Amino acid sequence: MRTIVVSLAVALVVVLALVFFVTRRDRARRSPDEDSAAVRQAATDRSRHDAQRHAASGIADRHRNPPST
């Protein structure tokens, strides 16, 4: 019984050490400047895409429905 408890405790310590190592490595790899720049770039691209879609929609509507006189 004691062997099982010791084995489980060792396995738990190894898993916790692995989780700690991976979490720390991922935080060190990611740069906050790159993340904020990526967010700003994505917002700019989304705005441009929305504006182009809106303009294209307006042009298409004008061609389908000519103005009434």
N, C-alpha and C positions, 0 to 999 in steps of 0.2 A: 504494500500500500504506500509506503514511504517513497518507493522508487517512482510510482506514478505521480505523486504530488511533486516530487523534485523535478521530474521530466516536464510536467506541465508548467511549473514555475520557470524553468529554463526556456522553454518554448515561448512563454509569454514575454520574458525579458528580451529575447531575440526579436520577436515581432515588434515590440515597442521601440527597440533600438532602430530597426529598419524603417518604421514609420517616421521616427524623429529624423533620421538621416535623409530620407526622401523629401520630407517637408522642408527641411532646412536647405537642401540643394535646390529645390524649385524656387524658393524665395530668393536665393542668391542669384539665380539665373535670370529672373524677370526684373527688368528695369522699369521703375515707375514713369520715367520720362518717355520711354517707348510706348507704354500703355496709354498715357494721356494723349500722345501724338496720334496714336492709332484711333482713339475715340474721336478726336477732332477731325481727322481725315474721313472717318466713316460718316460723321454728321455732315460734313461738307459734300461728300459724294451723294448722300441721301437727299440733301436739299437740292442739289443740281439735278438729280434724277427726277425728283418731284416737279421741279420747275419745267423740265423738258417734257414730261408727260402731260402736265397741265397745258403747256403751249400747244403740243401736238393735238391734244383733245379739242382745244378751241379751234384750231385750224380745220380739223376733221369735221366739227360741227358746222362750221361756216360753209364748207363744201357740200355737206349733205342737205342743209336747210338754208336756201338762199334768203337774204333779207326781204321782208315783205315791203311793198311800196304803197 
